[in-house]
Amino acid sequence: MKSETKKDIFSANERRTIKSLKTPAKLQEFVNALEYNTGKRISVVDVLRLKKGDCLEAAMFACYVLEEHKIEAFLMDLSVVRDEDHVLCVFKVNGLYGAIAQSKFLGLRYRHPVYASLRELAMSYFDNYFSFQGYFSLRAHSVPLRPDFSDKNLIRARFVVEIEAKFSEIKHVEIVPRNIKLVPASREKFKREVIILPSYAKVAKKYK
């Protein structure tokens, strides 16, 4: 049986969409319009097809699209305490790093390519990275992870699960001491930053 190729996997319309997302900024606009996925894992193809994705699914789709446009990109995990990790699609332009991201928080999305190191890029997320309890949670970033976007992997939701598991195996670089004590986010900051509040979220009383 003949295996599917990328040309077969995507419809003509979908290929035109991918072709149109030729810059990181345009790709971030596409990601911003996605529904935030709180259900079961979906494939890279289904991010485009269903117009939804969580941070990992959207980051993988973004990495795939940038790869198609010959723009250097990879995944990077932001590791936390008492919160959910956040995955970025990191790209590099003229030797500087930027990022594309899906998030429930406004300040955890796009970064312009102005950062000289991955540490700088990761630290740019710190002040907006807090839990629904208001706890500033960012502590480390992973080394780059470059997925194998084979035809088979593009259509497998299981591939996304496998990438998620890899982040628990690869090296992470500490950027903030894990036991540091910090003042919680203000009510004003919480209201400004939280743009998607999932039904499962346990929000501290002071923010309600």
Secondary structure, 3 states (H helix, E strand, C coil): CCCCCHHHHCCHHHHHHHHHCCCHHHHHHHHHCCECCCCCCCCHHHHHHHCECCHHHHHHHHHHHHHHCCCCEEEEEEEECCCCCEEEEEEEECCEEEEECCCCEHHHCCEEEEECCHHHHHHCCHHHCECCCCCECEEEEECCECCCCCHHHHCCHHHHHHHHHHHCCCCEEECCCCCCCCCCCCHHHHHHHECCCCCCCCCCHHHC
